[in-house]
Amino acid sequence: MTVNFGIICEGPTDFVTLKHILNGYFAEQSPKIRCLQPSLDASDKTLKGHHGNWTHVLHYVESDFFHEAFNYLDYIIIQIDTDVCQEPFFNVSTRNKNGEDLSETELYDCVSINIIDRITNSKKGNDIFENYSNKIIFCICIHSLECWLLAHYDPKNRTQSCENHLARYISQKLPTIKYSKESSVYAQLSKPFLKIANITSAVEHSKSFSIFINSLTSVI
């Protein structure tokens, strides 16, 4: 059975990486995957008009576009990084009331709840969430999606400064790849995730990646 996924994410690099992850995890089902946010051109590689970011993700889940997407999609994946979650518009603390750092699981849950609140507080959102909550999959990258890539290339359970670590690793170990924040580069970097064995190995070195992959088991 072919499963239709829609992805709401920060940018095209996130989309191409998640597309490879889904194609690797659901290889036998040959999933259909479309990008809802940001808007991509026909090649799924470049943006139309403007760059996406985390604010666009949060606005999108409050929009009519999000509500309407359930009419033609089986599942919607909402991706966002936590490196900016303490910004005023995002407004999720990385610490508990005692000033202690939240665990990755706790932060994953807090960000998910924040997004759920935005959905349910939007126009018609409460009905949408009640009817389709089982079709929403949260993809919370702690603290960035680059940490998931590092879990494959340099598995040291990193959550901080992952983009810098990834760029450094590439320059030292993968000289044929010139790192840049471009979807074509991330398509190369995430290609190993087309194999389920590489996903299974990587989740051992990233808790948030593991939570996301475990959530995919609910897909019918």
Secondary structure as UniProt FT lines:
FT   STRAND          4..8
FT   HELIX           12..25
FT   TURN            26..29
FT   STRAND          32..37
FT   TURN            42..43
FT   HELIX           54..60
FT   TURN            61..62
FT   HELIX           64..69
FT   TURN            70..72
FT   STRAND          75..81
FT   TURN            83..86
FT   TURN            88..90
FT   TURN            97..98
FT   HELIX           104..121
FT   TURN            123..124
FT   HELIX           125..132
FT   HELIX           133..135
FT   STRAND          136..141
FT   HELIX           146..153
FT   HELIX           162..173
FT   TURN            175..176
FT   HELIX           183..189
FT   HELIX           191..194
FT   HELIX           196..202
FT   HELIX           203..205
FT   HELIX           207..215
FT   HELIX           216..218
//
